[in-house]
Amino acid sequence: MSNTALNQDLADFISQSPTPFHATATLRNRLIDAGYKALDERADWQLETGGKYLVTRNDSSLIAFQMGGEDSLQRGIRLVGAHTDSPCLKVKPQPELNQQGLWQLGVEVYGGALLAPWFDRDLSLAGRVSFRNTDGRIASKLIDFKRPIAVIPNLAIHLNRGVNEGQPINAQTDLPPILAHSLDPARDLRSLLSDHLRRQHPDCGEVAILDYELSFYDTQPPATIGLDDDFFSSARLDNLLSCHAGLTALLDSDETQACLLVCTDHEEIGSSSCCGADGPFLEDVLSRLIPDAAQRVRVLQRSLLVSADNAHAVHPNFAAKHDENHGPKLNAGPVIKINSNQRYATSSETSAFFRELCAAAKVPVQSFVVRSDMACGSTIGPITASRLGVRTVDIGVPTFAMHSIRELAGSRDPGYLAEVLRHFYNCENLI
């Protein structure tokens, strides 16, 4: 696939995935179209050599795996890990606000979001709603308004003279989006969701919404930009770019090796949930793949995890924020992320393996170490490594404006990442 075609496919993937629920559904649909069989955690599994399977949890996390050829599982599993969630504004349970003749919704900040870019953007709303269906059972559906329905207007500089000096943003009072004139004092969100649910899912009929998990998102579509089309600009590049690269690589693999793609939720808030990397999801799946505990340990010690999450590219206006010898560049290939305090799980052994893998794939490679006087972020890598004991390398595509409502990557880097992950899935020998 050409870079142009891959980036268009990435743009389509991101546009179809405004929330972790939608990202998981998009991953699931593409895998099923490619011949993967959906499994139910509540049922028995009948796994076959050469089989291709997927399983979801909470509608927001997914694990896909191919069994490979005879005895390939015993030779080790090639694992790629990413996450489906991104920082955003989530709607509160009782959010309705009627202020100054305008109808607003109260929101809670999810993850470590850059808040300033959320102002003056055309926002839509998407997520999962739960309701009691016609046979009395609780059911859930995904909804997406898909059009601009909200905005958080900035306060004019004439009324806020200090705004360009770094005035703080109050998440409680400054962020509630405006959705409408409050002409109807009885207007409420659940009625709005019920009406939209019937339009989007006519088979649901008349239902009362019991609860929801909804997020606002930017409606501006992804775009390849720059005079020479050097950059890719989009919401949620952290970390849908890695999910897409892992999916692309898995679907392009030769299917001879035992391979697994895990895309979990809640990474941005620590991964501690039933469907996060610090929960039992991956362990539960592996225990069903390899029921014998001793054998499972042996297999995992022959395996390797590539934890794929975005890396900080060196910003030309803020170059001093990087270690002078570790400033990743856009369009210069994936970044190996290293931290002595194990905020990243990379070791010299796994780093060397990944460098050799990039060389075999003819993909450039870089490294990142945070400045010694700055705190370091983390990924699912150390979490998964500590839970499974699996050797891990933390890598990612260099990015500007991480955790903004709109992030920026190099237009060649998604292709680089997908190519090296494809080589990883196909490689015969692990370390």
N, C-alpha and C positions, 0 to 999 in steps of 0.2 A: 504494500500500500504506500502511495506517495505521501510526502509530508502534507501536501494540500488536502488530500483525501482524508488522511488520519486526523488532521486538525478540524476538518468539517465534521467528522464523526464525533470527535471530542466535544465540539460545540453543540451538536445535537444531543449528546449524552448529558451534558450539563443542563441544557435547556429542559430536558425531560426530568430532571432531578432537583427540584427546588428544595426538597427536604430529604433527610435520611430514609424516610419511608418510600419516597419516589425513587431515590437512587437504588434502593434495594429492589424495588419492583422492576426498574429498568434493567439492572443486572440480571435478575431472574428471567425476564422475558427474552433477553438476548441469549442467555445460556440455553433456555429451552428450545429456542429457534435453532440452536447449533447442535441439538441432540442430547442435551443433558436431561436427566430424569430428576424430577423434584421428589424429595423424600420428606416424610412427616416424622418429626421427633417422637410423636405419640404412638407410632406404629413400629412393627418389626422391619428391619432392613434386610434385604436379600441382595448382597453385593456380589458382582461378578468380575472376574479378570477382564480388563479392557473396558469396564463400565465407566460412565461419566455421570456424576450426580451433583445435586445441590440441595442445600437445606437452609432455611431462614429461621430467625428467631426475632420475635417482637416486631416483625415486619420491617425492621430497621438494620439488621445485620444479616450477612449471608456468608456461607462457606460453600465453595464449589471444589470438587476434587475429581480427578481421573485416576483410575486404578493402575493404568499402565499395563505393560506386558507381564508375562509369567515371572513371578519372584521380584518384580521391580519394586514393590512396596518394601520388601526386606532389605533392599539396597539403599534405602533412604528416601525421604520425601523432600521435594523441592517446594518450599512454602513461600508465598508472597503475602505480606500483610499490609493493609491500608485501612482507612476509616471513612465512614460515610457522612459524618457530621461536620458542620462548619459553624463558627460563631454567628449568631443571629439575634433577632429580637423575637421572643416567644410571647404569645398572648396569655394573659393571666386567666384564672378560672372565672372570676367575676369582673370582667374588664371594662364594662360600659362606663364612659364618662361623658356627661353633658355639660360643656363649659362654653360660655360666651356664644351660645347658639350653634355650637359645632359638636358633632358626635365623634368621640375618640375611643380608642381601646388602650387600656393599660398594658404595658409589656414588661417582661423581665429579660435582662441581658443574659444570653447563653454563651458561655465561654469568654475568652479574652478578646472581645471585639474592639476594633478601632471604631469609636462611636461617631466622630465628626463626619466621616463620609456618608453616614446614613441620612443626613439632612438633605432636603431638596432633591430627593430621588423619587422616581415613580415606583411605588411599591405595590406588590400583590401579596396574596395570602394563600398558603397551602399547608397541608398536613393530613392527619388522620382524625376521623370523627367516629365515635362509638354511639350506638343506639340500640334500642330493642326492636327487633324485626317482627314481622307479622305472626311468626309462630312462637313468639315469646322469648326467643334467645337473643343474647347480646351479640351484635355483629359490628364490624368496623369496615369503613371504606376510606379510600384516599380521595381528597378533594383538592382542587387547584382552581382559583379564580382566573388565572392566566392573563388577566388584564390589569392595568393600573387602577387600584381602588383606594389608595391611601398615600399620604405624604406627611413628612415631618418638616414643616417649613422652618428655616432659620429665622432668628430674630434679626431685624435690620441693623446694620452697623450703627445707624444713627441712634438706636436705643441700646446699643451694646458696644460702647467704644473700646472696651478692653478685650474684645474677642480675639484679636490678632496677637495678643500678648500671652496667650495660653490659658484663657478662662476655662475652668473645669466645666464638665457636662454632668448635670444631675440626672442619673438614670431614672429616678422616680418621677420627676416633674418635667424634664425637658424632652423625653422621648416618646410619649404617647402619640401615635400617628392620628391624623385627621382623616376620617372616612366620608363624612357627609354633614350637611346641615341637619341639625337635630329638630326637624320639623315635627316628627312624631315622638313625643316623650316616652312612648311605650316601646320604641325600637330596641330590640335586643339581639345579641350575637347568635344565640341558639336558633332563633327563628330564621335569621339570615342563612345560617348554615343548613337548616332543614330545607329551605327553598332551593338553595344551590345544589344540595345533595340530590334532590329529585330531578333537577335539570341534568346533572352530570351522570347520575345513575337512575334512570327512570324505573328500573325494576325494583327499587327500594320501596316505592309507594310512599304513603303518608307515615312518617316516623317522627319521633321526638328525640332530639339529640340529648344523650345522657352526659357525654363529656367529649373532650377533644385535646389534641396536641397540635397546635398551629404555629407557624412561623411566618413572619413577613420576609419578603425577598425582593431584590431589585429586578425589575422587568427588562432592563437593557440586555439584549442578547450578547453572547460571546462574539468576539471579533478578532480577526487577524489585522494588526495595525502597523504603522510605521511606513516611511517612504519606500522601503524595500520589503515590506511585509515581514519584518524581523521579529515582531512581538505578537503574543497571544494574550488578549485581555478578557477577563471574565470574572464573575462571581464564583466562589466556592472552588477555586483551583486547589486550595488546601481543603480536602484532599481528594476531590473527585478526579483530578488529573491522574493520580496514582491508581485509583480504582479502575479507571478506564484503561490505563496502560497495562495493569495486571490482567484485566479481562481480555484485551486485545492479544496479549502475549499467550494467554492460555488457549484462546480459540485458534491461534496460529501455530500452536505447538504440534509436534509430530505424534503426540499421544503415546509415545513409547515408554515414558517415565511416569512414576508416581508423582503427581503434582497437585498442589492445593492452593487456592486463593481464598483468603479470609479478609472480609471487609466488615469491620465492626463499628458500632455506634459509640458515642459518648467519650471519644478520645479527648475532645476539647475540654472536658470537665473531669478528667482523671481516669476514665475507663472503668470505674467501679459500678457495674450494673450486671444484670443477668445476660445482657447482650453486648457488653463491653469487653475489651481485651483483658481486663482484670477480673472478669467473670469466668464461669466454667464452660462457655460455649465451645471453644476450640478443643478443650480437653474432653468434653463429652463426645464430640464427633470422633476424635482420635481413638477414644476408648471403644467405640463401636466399629471403627475400621480395624483396630488391633485389640481384640478383647483381652488377650493375655497381657498382664501388667509388665512382666519381665521382658517379654518380647517387644512390647511398646517402648520400653526404655532403650532397648538395643536399636530399634529402628530410629528413634529420635536422636540417638547419638551418632547415627549415620546421616542425619538430615541437616538441612540448613534453611534458615529463615532470612529472606530479604525484607526488611521493614522499610516500606516506601512511603515517605512523607516529605513534604516540601522543605527546601533549604533556603537560607537567607542569602540572596545574591548581594554583592557589594554595590551599594547605591552610590552613584557618582557625586551626589550632594552631601553624602554622609559617610564617606569612606573611612573616617576615623572610628566608626562604630565596629569595624572589623579588625581582627588581628592582621597585621600587615602582610603576613605570609599565607593567609588563609582567606582570601576574598574570592569566592566563586563568581564566575561571570555567566550572564545569560548566553544561551546558545553554545555553551562549551561543555555540554554533557552532564550526566548525573553527578551528584556530590556525595562522597563518602563522609558521613558525619561521625566525629570522634569526640569523646569527652572522658577525661581521666576519672571523673566521679560517677561514671556509669549512667549519666543522663541519656547517653546513647550506648547501645550494646555492642558496638563494633569492637573487635579485637584485631591485633595485628594479623592473625591467621585469616579471619573472615575478610578483612580489608584486602589482603593479598589475593585471596580468591576472587573478590569482585574486580580488582584491577585486571587480573588475568582474563576474567570473563569479558570485560569491556574491550580488551585487546582482541580477543577472539571475535567479538561482534563488530570490530572496527568502529567503536564508539569512544569518544574522548571521555575522560574522567577527571574529577576534581576532588578536593577535600576541604572540609570546614571544621575549624575549631573556634569556639567562641573566645572573645577576649578574656584574659585571665581576671580582669576586674569587673566582669559582668556575669550575671546569672545565666544559666543555660536552660533552654527549654528541654522537652523530652518527647518521647513517642511511645507507640505500642511496643517497640523493640525490647527495652529493658523489662517491661511487664511480662511479655510473652516468654522471653528468655528465662526469667526467674520462675515462672509457673511451670514451664515445660523442661527446662534444662537444655534447650536446643541452641546450637551455635547461631549467632545472629550478626548481620551487618545492617546498620542503619544508613539509608541512602535517600536521595530525593532530588527533584528538579529545582534548580535555583529560581527564586521568585522575589519580586518586589511587592511591597504593600501587603505582606502576609497578615491575615485577619481583618483586612479592610473589606468593605462591601464589594469592592472590585479589585482583583489582584492581577499581576502582570508576570508572564513568563516569556522566555524566548520561544519563537515559533518552531525552532528545530528540536528543542529539548523533549517535547512529548514523544517524538519519533525515536530519539536516542533511547529514552527510557523503555519504551515498548520493545525495541529491538534487543536490548541487553537482557530484559526479562524473558523474552522468547528464547534466547540462547540459554538462559538459566534453566528454563523448563525442559529444554532439550538436552542439556549437558549429561553425559554418561557418568562422569565421575565427580563426586563431591569430595570435600576435604575430610 
